[in-house]
Amino acid sequence: MFERLFPRQKREKEPLPQPDAQLALGALLVRVALADRQYQASEVGQIDRILAGTFGLKPLEAARLRATCEALERHAPGTPEFAEILRAEVAYEDRKALADAMWSVALADGERDDSEEDQLTAIETALGLSEADIAAVRESALREN
């Protein structure tokens, strides 16, 4: 009876935005967090803090951006395409800082996971970081944790 009175309407999905550096970073942060197939609240919070700090966003704005990045991560291109956007728009030293941020997401749940570390290595390589810098970022992240 209620279905006749209130028929369900299909919601039209809004198209996903074209990835830019902001969305590419957010999608890669989400990808790192999802690599172990567990998306912990601590990882979500760390992603929000990184997005807020990096782009000068208020907490609610960062959460909205993360939600867009989650959808983009599910339906958009792979890691190399996101990394290409960042390589084109972000200086090398800043890409090393992005790698640090990604490690902080991977370690936010207090556990090391091989699948997250493999994902990180793939992203760092796709970002064009040298092997020496990848090793230094990893060592620094693990020492701090």
Secondary structure, DSSP 8 states (H G I E B T S, - for coil): -HHHHS--------------HHHHHHHHHHHHHHTTS---HHHHHHHHHHHHHHHT--HHHHHHHHHHHHHHHHHS--HHHHHHHHHHHS-HHHHHHHHHHHHHHHTTTS---HHHHHHHHHHHHHTT--HHHHHHHHHHHHHH-
